[in-house]
Amino acid sequence: MGLLNQTVVVLNSTEVAKEAMVAKYLSISTRKLPKSLSVISRDKSMIALSDFGDFHKTAKRNLMLGMLGFSAQKQSRHTRDTMVSNMLSTLHELVADDPQAALNFRNVFRDELFRLSMIESLGEDVSSVFVDEFGRDISKEEIYNLIVEDMMKCAIEVDWRDFFPYLGWVPNKSFEERVHSTVGRRNAVMQAIFNKQKERIARGETRMSYLDFLLASESTLTDEQVTLLVWEAVIEAADTTLVTAEWAMYELAKNPEKQERLYQEIREVCGDEAVTEEHLRRLPYLNAVFHETLRRHSAVPLLPPRFVHEDTILAGYDIPAGTEMIVNVYGCNMNDEEWDSPHEWAPERFLDGRFKEENMYKTLAFGAGRRVCAGAMLATTISCISIARFVQEFGWRLRDGDEDNVDTVQLTAYKLHPLQVHLTPREKIV
Ligand code: HEM
């Protein structure tokens, strides 16, 4: 498609998207960012929005070593277990308080996921912090709003000059003020949190966290760079997993026979024992529920735009340098040449023998190739263990009239209407 003076190629086929992201990566590995994302990322100083090169390679390796890789995740097992048991306790309390009322699932999951993302990224579940620029303490809820929610909205602020680059000199004051003031508030809060954690580390209280790892490594990063990288981990860990878990529970609550199939699988494998991470590999239907949710409700429906920086060939077509490339994950997953009845949420499609485990990534929900999501293992573990424990402890039913509430909102595909469910406790699990 030709957009004014910019050629944009949108990829709606999984095979071609994979060719672009894996085989042709070296020709299509830079990012082209709209103004809002340039300001948020301090001109590509975040992993997800950087160009391929030394910064990307080193920063991603540090994130894996310090937080998301296998051995870091092994050490943070207790944090994940606490997250799940806190959510279950809260759900039991809410049901006991008012057994007839529908409850808001998102609030429960969001609070605990944010807690986990702060502990793994910063070393502490920060409950409040004094911010110099505001002249006062701010609560955890305000911290969440300022560093996660406002920033997700800011990321989709549109500057019309992005579409007319040759008019870039024309002022667009209201856009600039909005974006700079939102980013300024994020910086102030993150700076305050960073300083507090640095004092903790200086007192000798080191912990297992990404921030502790970065500050202990012999890196040449400035405090400002470290703060931005740690913020990136907080927001990425606190957002897309919530989107996915909410859609999974919506579908299970809407489809009682599929919920029952999952419950029976859990009973067969775990008996009366609570599901643990060790059980996950033995629960194929659970795995299918997760991947089908990623397919039908991809949390990132459009991957961050890529830029072709040298002439290349894709699916047999010449693609000149300078072309912008957008991978439409939603389009790939709704393509009826690749998926039977793509609009239907049907976990069984992954169990008919045609898919091997590695082919589950065909949904492209985590991207592919060298830019593949760094947090896929954490997201998979948290989502699967939470879904399994939710279904093991409760029967789930949608609030009447919510069956067709499938609209989305924001950059990551949040349910427009937060999931409201009725829960019925099952027999006690040991
Ligand atoms: C279900 C949950 C998640 C989904 C669906 C998801 C999806 C994605 C997608 C589509 C990308 C872009 C890949 C590309 O541009 O090709 C990405 C990148 C990334 N994600 Fe996730 N993500 C999830 C959870 C997480 C978590 C928990 C973290 C933890 C901090 C995380 C950290 C990252 C990072 C650092 C990148 C940039 C990788 C790079 O550019 O090399 N993600 N993710």
Boltz pocket constraint, residues with backbone or C-beta under 6 A from the ligand:
constraints:
  - pocket:
      binder: B
      contacts: [[A, 21], [A, 47], [A, 48], [A, 49], [A, 60], [A, 63], [A, 68], [A, 232], [A, 233], [A, 234], [A, 236], [A, 237], [A, 238], [A, 240], [A, 241], [A, 244], [A, 298], [A, 299], [A, 300], [A, 303], [A, 304], [A, 364], [A, 365], [A, 366], [A, 367], [A, 368], [A, 370], [A, 371], [A, 372], [A, 373], [A, 374], [A, 375], [A, 376], [A, 378], [A, 379], [A, 380]]
      max_distance: 6.0
